[in-house]
Amino acid sequence: MPTIQQLVRQGRSTKFTKTKTPALKGSPQRRGVCTRVYTNTPKKPNSALRKVA
């Protein structure tokens, strides 16, 4: 724990947070390209062939 005098002289350095989604570049949605489109079966009580992109 720094003293008050140390904080007055140096101050606190800000931590830089690394973004979890760098490909979005701060946008909530962006256009993308589907690399694979396939069908999948849902979990136990339901049954169908769901299209997954």
N, C-alpha and C positions, 0 to 999 in steps of 0.2 A: 504494500500500500504506500504510494508516494505521499510526501508531505505537501502542505499547501504551497510552500516556497518552491518545491520542485515542479509542481504543476504550473505555477506562475512563470517560471523560467522556461520550461520546455513545452508544457501543454501535453495533451494526449494525441496520439496518432490514430487516425481513422483506419479501421479494418476494411479492406476491399472484399466484397462478397463475390464469389464466382457464380455466374449464372448457370442454372440447371438446364436451360434450353438455349444454347447459343445459336442454333439454326433459325430460331424464330426472330432473333434480333429485336426483341422488345415488342413485337407485334402479337396481339392475341390470336390471330389466325393468319396463316399464310398459305399460298397455293403450293401444292405438292404433286408428286407423280407417284401413282401406285406401282410398286415394284412387283406385287403378286396379288391376284384376286383368287380366292378359293372358297369352298363351302365347308361349314363346320357344324357339328351337331351340338345342341344345347345340353345343359346339365339335366339330371335325372327326371324330374316329373314332366318335362316338355320334350317334344320330339319334332324335328324338322331339319331341313338343310338350310342353314342361315348363310347368306353371302357375307364374307368378311374380306375387306380390302386391306 
